[in-house]
Amino acid sequence: MTAIQTEGDIYAPSIRELLDTGCSLFEGGNPAAALIPLRDAFQRERNNARIRSYYGLCLGLVERRFEESVELCQSAAQQEFFNPDLYLNLARLHLGFGFKVEGVRYLRRGLMIDPGNLAILDMLQSLGDRRLPVLGFLPRKHPVNRWLGTLRYRVARSVGFRWAT
């Protein structure tokens, strides 16, 4: 996004307007469109942690540049370690690349800062809870635990059992 012409005057959107536009587009489900104003905002203000985080998130999800995007998001979270939204973005990025364990870890870190953050709570709920391994003395990935866990799930589903949350 660059200068916009309105009635003979050239109007350059402020960094805040670029950030707000990018965030709105991302939250509306259009990270590709959000990348354009966020890239412009990032080029103009590289020290803003929020801009860096959202730009890194969209860069990773749209252009699939994981290493660069994680570096941007992590540096933003380190700069503003008290901002749960930056941990939410880190989680979204990791989940977008299929790294569920790391994503949940960042969501929980965000909840430590703000236990009532609805966006983080909603995302955690949408991911679901993991049940304890059937045999606690064996690792979760052990073939016996995996087989018994699958069996437990199928039996519970067949009788219509709902796990307590």
C-alpha positions as CSV (number, residue, x, y, z in Angstrom):
1,M,0.0,0.0,0.0
2,T,1.5,3.3,-1.0
3,A,0.2,6.8,-1.4
4,I,-3.4,7.2,-2.2
5,Q,-4.7,10.1,-4.4
6,T,-7.8,11.8,-3.2
7,E,-9.1,15.0,-4.9
8,G,-5.7,16.2,-6.1
9,D,-4.0,15.6,-2.7
10,I,-1.7,12.7,-2.1
11,Y,-2.6,10.9,1.1
12,A,0.0,8.5,2.6
13,P,-1.6,6.3,5.2
14,S,-0.1,6.5,8.7
15,I,1.7,3.5,10.1
16,R,-1.2,3.1,12.5
17,E,-3.7,3.0,9.7
18,L,-1.6,0.4,7.9
19,L,-1.4,-1.8,11.0
20,D,-5.1,-1.5,11.7
21,T,-5.9,-2.4,8.0
22,G,-3.6,-5.3,8.1
23,C,-4.9,-6.6,11.4
24,S,-8.5,-6.3,10.2
25,L,-7.8,-8.1,7.0
26,F,-5.9,-10.9,8.8
27,E,-8.7,-11.3,11.5
28,G,-11.2,-11.3,8.6
29,G,-9.5,-14.4,7.2
30,N,-7.4,-12.8,4.4
31,P,-3.7,-13.0,5.4
32,A,-2.6,-12.5,1.7
33,A,-4.3,-9.1,1.5
34,A,-3.1,-8.3,5.1
35,L,0.5,-8.8,4.0
36,I,0.5,-5.8,1.7
37,P,-0.2,-3.0,4.3
38,L,1.7,-4.9,7.0
39,R,4.8,-5.1,4.7
40,D,4.5,-1.3,4.1
41,A,4.2,-0.6,7.8
42,F,7.1,-2.9,8.6
43,Q,9.3,-1.1,6.0
44,R,8.5,2.2,7.6
45,E,8.7,1.1,11.3
46,R,10.8,-1.9,12.0
47,N,11.0,-1.3,15.7
48,N,7.3,-1.7,16.4
49,A,6.8,-5.1,18.0
50,R,3.2,-5.4,17.0
51,I,3.9,-4.6,13.4
52,R,6.8,-7.0,13.3
53,S,4.7,-9.8,14.8
54,Y,1.7,-9.4,12.5
55,Y,4.0,-9.0,9.5
56,G,6.0,-12.1,10.4
57,L,2.8,-14.1,10.9
58,C,1.4,-13.1,7.5
59,L,4.7,-13.6,5.8
60,G,4.9,-17.1,7.1
61,L,1.4,-18.1,6.4
62,V,1.3,-16.5,2.9
63,E,4.8,-16.9,1.5
64,R,5.6,-20.0,3.7
65,R,8.9,-18.5,4.9
66,F,9.0,-20.1,8.3
67,E,12.5,-19.3,9.5
68,E,12.3,-15.6,8.8
69,S,8.7,-15.3,10.1
70,V,9.5,-17.1,13.4
71,E,12.5,-14.8,13.9
72,L,10.3,-11.7,13.4
73,C,7.6,-13.0,15.7
74,Q,10.0,-14.2,18.4
75,S,11.9,-10.9,18.4
76,A,8.6,-9.0,18.8
77,A,7.6,-11.3,21.7
78,Q,10.9,-10.7,23.4
79,Q,10.6,-7.0,23.0
80,E,7.1,-6.9,24.5
81,F,7.1,-10.0,26.6
82,F,4.0,-8.8,28.5
83,N,1.8,-8.8,25.4
84,P,-0.3,-12.0,25.0
85,D,-1.3,-11.1,21.5
86,L,2.3,-11.6,20.3
87,Y,2.3,-15.1,21.8
88,L,-1.0,-15.8,20.1
89,N,0.6,-14.8,16.8
90,L,3.6,-17.1,17.5
91,A,1.1,-19.9,18.2
92,R,-0.9,-19.2,15.0
93,L,2.4,-19.3,13.0
94,H,3.5,-22.6,14.5
95,L,0.0,-24.2,14.1
96,G,-0.1,-22.9,10.5
97,F,3.0,-25.0,9.8
98,G,1.7,-28.0,11.7
99,F,3.7,-27.6,14.9
100,K,0.9,-28.2,17.4
101,V,3.0,-28.8,20.5
102,E,4.9,-25.5,20.0
103,G,1.7,-23.7,19.2
104,V,0.0,-24.9,22.4
105,R,3.1,-23.9,24.4
106,Y,2.9,-20.3,23.1
107,L,-0.8,-20.2,23.8
108,R,-0.2,-21.3,27.4
109,R,2.6,-18.7,27.7
110,G,0.1,-16.0,26.6
111,L,-2.4,-17.3,29.1
112,M,0.2,-16.9,31.9
113,I,0.2,-13.2,31.1
114,D,-3.5,-12.8,30.6
115,P,-5.6,-15.7,31.9
116,G,-8.8,-14.2,30.5
117,N,-7.6,-13.6,26.9
118,L,-10.6,-14.8,24.9
119,A,-8.8,-15.3,21.7
120,I,-6.2,-17.6,23.3
121,L,-8.9,-19.5,25.2
122,D,-11.0,-20.0,22.1
123,M,-8.0,-21.2,20.1
124,L,-7.0,-23.7,22.9
125,Q,-10.6,-24.9,23.1
126,S,-10.7,-25.4,19.3
127,L,-7.5,-27.5,19.4
128,G,-9.1,-29.8,22.0
129,D,-7.6,-31.5,25.0
130,R,-5.3,-34.4,24.9
131,R,-6.2,-37.3,27.2
132,L,-3.6,-38.9,29.4
133,P,-1.9,-41.9,28.0
134,V,-3.7,-45.2,28.8
135,L,-0.6,-46.6,30.4
136,G,1.1,-43.7,32.2
137,F,4.3,-45.6,32.8
138,L,4.9,-45.8,29.0
139,P,5.7,-42.8,26.7
140,R,2.7,-41.4,24.8
141,K,4.2,-42.4,21.5
142,H,4.8,-46.0,22.5
143,P,2.9,-48.4,20.1
144,V,1.0,-50.0,22.9
145,N,-0.2,-46.6,24.3
146,R,-1.1,-45.5,20.8
147,W,-3.1,-48.7,20.1
148,L,-4.9,-48.6,23.4
149,G,-5.6,-44.9,23.0
150,T,-7.2,-45.5,19.6
151,L,-9.2,-48.3,21.1
152,R,-10.4,-46.2,24.0
153,Y,-11.4,-43.4,21.6
154,R,-13.4,-45.8,19.3
155,V,-15.2,-47.5,22.2
156,A,-16.1,-44.1,23.8
157,R,-17.3,-42.8,20.4
158,S,-19.4,-45.9,19.7
159,V,-21.3,-45.6,23.0
160,G,-21.7,-41.9,22.7
161,F,-19.4,-41.0,25.6
162,R,-18.4,-37.3,25.9
163,W,-15.2,-36.5,27.8
164,A,-15.6,-34.0,30.6
165,T,-13.9,-30.7,30.0
